């Protein structure tokens, strides 16, 4: 006797049984201590989640990435024509510069005898080396521009007024750090353009009243540009200034949220 082929009803019944077992297993997992310790209340992965304004707020506040955005956004704040996304572009360029900078660090040694040779080899022999270096260089120029335009937009819209005056000061500090990052990166290629640019810049700082000579001595690590100067500026460029900038970025983002989000139009 030939075996009976499964009918559509049989397939639906088996599928329903498998689906029920999978649902029971998922329910047990969502009720376990390990699961509830990972996913906080209000998460869409928690057992018994229902779509409500309260739970939507929980999803935003308890997510690793979503918490960077406010629970509610003002209508004008989502218009690209209002902010031109200049703050977001500045942060994106900082991430881009960090990634490309790490790539360049693999092929660079901050010594007077090897710096220029490393840059030359990077541009001529390393795969995509010239492309990455140009992205890093032009990204630095664009970041200076976007940070400046972002502050101009904030000033034009009066977003520096109470209660946002403290965040305006943070923005000025971030602009200063951006300029310092761009300037400290100038010396690293160790070519004639870099040497003379740093010479002019440090000589200008040397005319600072009262402690100008001390400032110039600290920046050059001596009385003239040398290997110690290159090493000092390299550490400033890849470690100290980015670390300080990240701290002020975190404070800046936090205050934007705490001060009521993006300011309204005039």
HELIX and SHEET records of a PDB file:
HELIX    1   1 UNK A    8  UNK A   30  1                                  23    
HELIX    2   2 UNK A   33  UNK A   38  1                                   6    
HELIX    3   3 UNK A   53  UNK A   62  1                                  10    
HELIX    4   4 UNK A   66  UNK A   68  5                                   3    
HELIX    5   5 UNK A   75  UNK A   78  5                                   4    
HELIX    6   6 UNK A   80  UNK A   83  1                                   4    
HELIX    7   7 UNK A   86  UNK A  105  1                                  20    
HELIX    8   8 UNK A  115  UNK A  124  1                                  10    
HELIX    9   9 UNK A  129  UNK A  156  1                                  28    
HELIX   10  10 UNK A  165  UNK A  184  1                                  20    
HELIX   11  11 UNK A  192  UNK A  205  1                                  14    
HELIX   12  12 UNK A  212  UNK A  220  1                                   9    
HELIX   13  13 UNK A  227  UNK A  235  1                                   9    
HELIX   14  14 UNK A  236  UNK A  240  3                                   5    
HELIX   15  15 UNK A  241  UNK A  258  1                                  18    
END                                                                             
